[in-house]
Amino acid sequence: MQLEKITKKENPASRRWYEDACGAAHALDIVGERWALLVMRELMLGPKRFTDLRASLPGISANVLTQRLEGLEANGVLTKRRLPPPVSAQVYELTPWGYESEPIFQTLGRWAARSPTHDPSLPLTATSLMMSFRTMIVRERAAGIDAVIGFRIGNESYRVHVHDGEIDAARGAFDDASLVFTMDVGAVMAGAVYANQLAALEAAGALRIEGDRTLADLFVSLFELPPKVGQDA
C-alpha cells in the first residue's frame, strides 16, 4: 500500500526554537525570523498595505512576507484591518504592544551603528530615515527648537515636529511646515545629515530645499552617529 505524504502546516503562534525561559530568547521566538524586525520597522509610523510593505523591502518575496505577517499577527505584534470606502484596502498595523518595541529598534540601531563595518550610505527607506532621526538626535542641540518640517521621499510624505529636544514623525500631510525637504530616496537625506553633504547634494539636484534655509542648516546639525568601536573619546 502506498503511503500518502502528509504535510503538516506549522502554527506560527506555537513555534518555539529555543525552549528557554529567558525573555531575550522568547523575543527571538517571536521576531527572530529573517525579515520580521524589518516588517515591524516599516509599520512603526503607521499602517501599510501588503504592496507598500513589499516595495519598502525589495529583497523579500511575497511568500516570505505573507509568512512573516501571519507569524507576527499570531503572536499579537500586528493586526490587519480593512480601510473604509472609497479606499477599501487591507492594511497591516502594529498593535499597541507592537509599538512598544520602538526603544528596542533605537537601542539596536545605536549599537549596530558603532560597528566598524556599518555603512550609512547604503539604501535607507523613508521609515528608516524617520526612525533614525528619532534615534540619533542630540537632545541638547534640539533644546528650545519648536518647528514643523516636511519631507517628500519618493511617493511618501512625512511630517516631522521638533520640540522639547524630541522628534515626532508621522506619515502624511505637512501643511503647517516652514521647511520642506524633497528627495527620491532616504539615503540622500541620510548623507546630508550624517555626512554633512547638504550643500553638495542640493547643488547636484539630489535634494531640494523649500522654505526656511536657516532652519534647514540647523536641522541637519541636530544628529550624530555614535563613535565606532575603538574610536571612543
Beta strands, then each sheet from edge to edge (+ up, - down):
strand 1: 48-49
strand 2: 78-82
strand 3: 90-94
strand 4: 147-153
strand 5: 156-163
strand 6: 166-171
strand 7: 179-183
strand 8: 207-211
sheet 1: 1+ 3- 2+
sheet 2: 6+ 5- 4+ 7+ 8-
end
